Amino acid sequence: MDTHRKNLLILTLVLVSICCAVWVRHAHAQPWIPAAGSGKVKATVRFYHSDRLFPQTSFSTTTHSTHSRLSETQIRLDGEQGLGHGWAFVYELRAARLIKSKPKATYSATGLQDQQIGLSYGLRQRAHFADAITVNAIVPTGRTSTTPPLGVGALAVEPDYDVGIVHHFGPRLVYASLSVGPRIYVRNGVTQVRASAVVGVNPIQRVTIMGTLFFSKTLASNALAISTTPNASEFYNILRGGVGLEYAVTKNIRPLIAYEIDLAGQSIHAGSRLVAGISWRY
């Protein structure tokens, strides 16, 4: 994708995120803490491919071709479980097969990646507005001895602030959510500022079109780029956008498909990802 098209996509996604989004009734979102015994599980398979790089010296939408190709097939399980009294247990569990190809060699690694688990606590839980605080731990279960590495190799903590709004729009609801917070690596204090937004529109019955944005910026200067130090993957400067489609087979069972693209970054692979999966609300 050329720079002009990337800039248009960035602008479109930002405008969509700022605008209200139509969502199906009874939607679950992390700012709204589920009741005790209820929650959501989403299983996905993600296919990522990249043969381009963002520049090393600046955060940019421009990319250049590289002889190093990276592909990933990832299995991911995300979920939240209501615990009662305003608390919920949240998790993101991952395993993958990574393949890195160079002109004279191909390397592959398969296994667990780093896992993320945490607790959320609801602050204001109203019908049209909710916010919550989530504290996650990123557990370094992914091996760093492989080529390419499957994890960062360091424990991190990530406190997030989650906020969402809902408003009636005729027979439907208007919905938007945002999560923002730092990820801090315990071994050296390297800090990433992270933010993610999710919006959606329900144009016809049972069908929801979704839009996502994810941003990460590393603050510490001692977090070296992956291209310089292979295992120093605390350095993660990226802006990623995506669009998806979800179909409600029933009220609680929803298959989904999505496409994500790396829009901007620094000293990191630039690629795209196809996502397919299913969510179950209980």
C-alpha positions in Angstrom: 0.0 0.0 0.0 1.5 3.4 -1.0 1.8 6.4 1.4 -1.2 8.2 0.0 -3.6 5.3 0.5 -2.2 4.6 4.0 -2.8 8.2 4.9 -6.4 8.0 3.7 -7.0 4.9 5.6 -5.5 6.4 8.8 -7.7 9.5 8.4 -10.8 7.4 7.7 -10.3 5.1 10.8 -9.6 8.1 13.0 -12.7 9.8 11.9 -14.8 6.7 12.4 -13.3 6.3 15.9 -14.3 9.8 16.8 -17.7 9.5 15.4 -20.4 7.4 17.1 -20.8 3.8 16.0 -23.9 1.7 15.8 -23.8 -1.6 17.8 -26.2 -4.4 18.4 -28.3 -4.3 21.5 -26.9 -6.1 24.6 -23.4 -5.7 23.3 -20.6 -6.6 25.8 -17.5 -4.4 26.0 -14.7 -4.3 28.6 -15.7 -1.0 30.2 -19.0 -2.8 31.2 -18.0 -5.5 33.7 -20.0 -8.7 33.2 -22.1 -10.1 36.1 -20.7 -12.9 38.2 -20.7 -16.2 36.2 -21.1 -14.5 32.8 -18.6 -13.3 30.2 -17.2 -13.8 26.7 -14.7 -16.0 25.0 -13.3 -15.3 21.5 -11.1 -17.8 19.6 -9.3 -16.6 16.5 -6.7 -17.7 14.0 -4.5 -14.9 12.6 -2.4 -15.1 9.4 0.3 -12.4 9.2 2.7 -11.7 6.3 5.3 -9.1 5.7 8.2 -8.4 3.3 8.6 -4.7 4.0 10.1 -2.6 6.8 9.4 0.8 8.3 12.4 3.2 8.5 14.8 2.8 11.5 15.2 6.5 12.3 11.7 7.8 12.4 8.0 6.9 12.9 6.6 7.0 9.4 4.1 5.5 6.9 6.7 4.9 4.3 8.2 1.4 3.9 10.9 -0.2 1.9 11.3 -3.7 0.6 13.5 -6.2 2.5 15.0 -9.6 1.7 13.8 -10.7 5.2 10.2 -12.1 5.0 8.2 -12.8 8.1 5.0 -14.9 8.3 3.0 -15.9 11.4 0.1 -18.2 12.0 -1.2 -17.5 15.5 -4.0 -19.1 17.6 -5.4 -16.7 20.1 -8.0 -17.0 22.9 -9.3 -13.8 24.5 -11.9 -13.7 27.2 -13.4 -12.0 30.2 -15.1 -13.7 33.2 -17.3 -11.8 35.7 -16.3 -12.4 39.3 -18.9 -10.3 41.1 -18.8 -7.1 43.1 -17.5 -5.1 40.0 -14.6 -7.4 39.2 -13.7 -9.4 36.1 -10.9 -11.7 35.1 -9.5 -11.0 31.6 -7.0 -12.9 29.5 -5.3 -13.1 26.1 -3.6 -16.5 25.5 -1.4 -17.1 22.4 0.6 -19.7 20.5 2.1 -19.3 17.0 4.3 -20.6 14.3 6.7 -18.0 13.0 8.7 -18.3 9.8 11.5 -15.9 8.8 13.0 -16.2 5.4 16.2 -14.7 4.1 18.0 -15.3 0.8 20.3 -17.9 2.2 18.3 -19.4 5.1 14.8 -19.9 6.5 14.2 -20.1 10.2 11.0 -21.3 12.0 9.7 -21.5 15.5 6.5 -23.0 17.0 5.2 -22.7 20.5 3.6 -20.6 23.2 4.0 -16.8 23.0 3.8 -14.4 25.9 0.5 -14.5 27.7 -1.6 -11.7 29.2 -3.8 -12.0 32.2 -5.4 -9.4 34.4 -8.2 -8.1 36.6 -10.7 -5.4 35.7 -12.7 -3.3 38.2 -15.7 -1.2 37.1 -15.8 2.4 38.2 -19.0 4.0 36.8 -21.3 1.3 35.3 -24.2 3.2 33.8 -26.6 2.3 31.0 -25.0 4.9 28.6 -21.5 5.3 30.0 -19.0 3.0 31.7 -15.4 3.1 32.6 -13.1 0.6 34.3 -9.5 0.1 35.4 -7.6 -3.0 34.2 -4.2 -4.2 35.5 -2.6 -6.8 33.3 0.5 -8.9 33.7 2.4 -10.0 30.5 3.9 -13.4 31.4 7.1 -14.3 29.4 6.2 -17.8 28.4 7.4 -17.4 24.8 11.0 -18.6 24.2 13.6 -16.1 23.2 16.2 -18.7 22.2 14.5 -19.5 19.0 14.9 -17.8 15.6 12.7 -15.9 15.3 11.9 -15.4 19.0 8.5 -16.3 20.3 8.5 -13.8 23.1 10.1 -10.8 24.7 11.6 -12.7 27.6 10.6 -10.2 30.3 7.7 -9.7 32.7 5.7 -6.6 32.2 2.8 -4.9 33.9 0.1 -2.9 32.0 -2.4 -0.7 33.9 -5.2 0.5 31.5 -8.1 2.9 31.6 -11.1 1.7 29.6 -14.0 3.9 28.7 -17.2 3.3 26.6 -20.3 5.3 25.6 -23.7 4.0 24.4 -26.6 6.1 23.1 -29.9 5.1 21.6 -30.2 5.8 17.9 -33.7 4.8 16.9 -34.1 1.1 17.5 -30.3 0.6 17.7 -27.5 1.8 19.9 -24.5 4.1 19.3 -21.3 2.7 20.8 -17.6 3.5 21.0 -14.8 2.4 23.4 -11.2 3.3 24.1 -8.5 1.7 26.2 -5.2 3.5 27.0 -2.3 2.8 29.4 1.5 2.1 29.7 3.2 -1.3 29.4 6.2 -1.3 31.7 8.9 -4.0 31.5 10.0 -4.9 35.0 13.7 -5.8 34.2 14.7 -2.4 32.8 11.8 0.0 33.1 11.3 0.3 29.4 7.8 1.8 28.9 5.4 1.6 25.9 2.4 3.9 25.7 -0.5 1.9 24.2 -4.0 2.7 23.0 -6.7 0.8 21.2 -10.2 1.8 19.9 -13.1 -0.3 18.7 -16.1 0.9 16.9 -18.8 -0.8 14.8 -21.9 -0.3 12.6 -24.9 -2.7 12.4 -26.2 -1.9 8.9 -28.6 -4.8 8.6 -30.0 -7.3 11.1 -27.4 -9.8 12.5 -24.4 -8.2 10.6 -21.9 -5.9 12.4 -19.1 -4.0 10.6 -16.2 -3.2 12.9 -13.3 -0.8 12.8 -10.2 -1.0 15.0 -7.1 1.1 15.7 -4.1 0.1 17.8 -1.1 2.4 18.6 2.1 1.7 20.6 5.1 4.0 21.2 8.2 3.1 23.1 9.4 5.9 25.4 12.7 4.6 26.7 15.8 5.2 24.6 17.5 2.0 25.9 14.9 -0.2 24.1 16.9 -1.0 21.0 15.2 -1.8 17.7 14.7 -5.5 16.8 16.8 -5.0 13.7 19.8 -4.0 15.9 19.3 -6.4 18.8 17.1 -9.4 17.9 15.8 -10.1 21.4 15.3 -6.5 22.4 11.6 -6.5 21.4 10.5 -4.0 24.1 10.9 -1.6 21.2 7.5 -1.6 19.5 6.4 1.5 17.6 3.4 0.7 15.4 0.0 2.1 14.3 -2.3 -0.6 13.0 -5.8 -0.3 11.6 -8.4 -2.9 10.8 -11.9 -3.6 9.5 -14.0 -6.6 10.3 -17.4 -8.3 9.8 -19.3 -10.2 12.5 -22.5 -12.3 12.0 -24.8 -13.1 14.8 -25.8 -16.8 14.3 -27.6 -16.5 17.6 -27.6 -13.8 20.3 -24.5 -15.2 21.8 -22.6 -17.0 19.0 -20.9 -14.8 16.4 -18.4 -15.8 13.7 -16.1 -13.0 12.6 -13.5 -12.2 9.9 -11.2 -9.2 9.9 -8.3 -7.6 7.9 -5.6 -5.6 9.6 -2.8 -3.6 8.1 0.3 -1.9 9.7 -0.2 1.8 8.8 2.9 3.3 10.3 5.9 2.3 12.4 9.6 2.5 13.2 12.2 -0.1 12.7 9.7 -2.9 12.5 8.1 -5.1 9.9 5.2 -3.7 7.9 2.6 -6.2 6.9 -1.0 -7.3 7.0 -3.1 -9.8 8.8 -6.2 -11.9 8.1 -8.2 -12.9 11.1 -11.0 -15.5 11.4 -12.7 -16.7 14.5 -15.8 -17.0 16.6 -17.0 -15.4 19.9 -19.3 -16.9 22.5 -21.1 -14.9 25.1 -22.5 -16.7 28.1 
